[in-house]
Amino acid sequence: MTLLELRKYAIDRRVEIRFGNPGAAQECLINIKGQVKIPGEEKDFRIEEVFNAAEEFVIVSDGGAQHLTREAMDQIMAEAPEKKGSGLTAEEEE
């Protein structure tokens, strides 16, 4: 799972995804447009470092919040079907 894949997942599913270490004031948010935001006041860190260290992910949708481990998030993304218009040609999709 990469940050780019996580951003694409948020766009395709129209959900927000939070990850990081909230206890250390290192939390990031990917919105439904795939934009990565750093909420709060403590912004002296790199998003990639927080992503690589994150062990908990929260998917927020109209149905509520779903808390997942890194492994569970990775599995959900691996099992998610590709959306049409993902940039793949018809040949690549087959």
Rosetta blueprint (number, residue, H / E / L):
1 M L
2 T L
3 L H
4 L H
5 E H
6 L H
7 R H
8 K H
9 Y H
10 A H
11 I H
12 D H
13 R H
14 R L
15 V L
16 E E
17 I E
18 R E
19 F E
20 G E
21 N E
22 P H
23 G H
24 A H
25 A L
26 Q E
27 E E
28 C E
29 L E
30 I E
31 N L
32 I L
33 K L
34 G L
35 Q L
36 V E
37 K E
38 I L
39 P L
40 G L
41 E L
42 E L
43 K L
44 D L
45 F L
46 R L
47 I H
48 E H
49 E H
50 V H
51 F H
52 N H
53 A H
54 A L
55 E L
56 E E
57 F E
58 V E
59 I E
60 V E
61 S E
62 D L
63 G L
64 G E
65 A E
66 Q E
67 H E
68 L E
69 T E
70 R H
71 E H
72 A H
73 M H
74 D H
75 Q H
76 I H
77 M H
78 A H
79 E H
80 A L
81 P L
82 E L
83 K L
84 K L
85 G L
86 S L
87 G L
88 L L
89 T L
90 A H
91 E H
92 E H
93 E H
94 E L
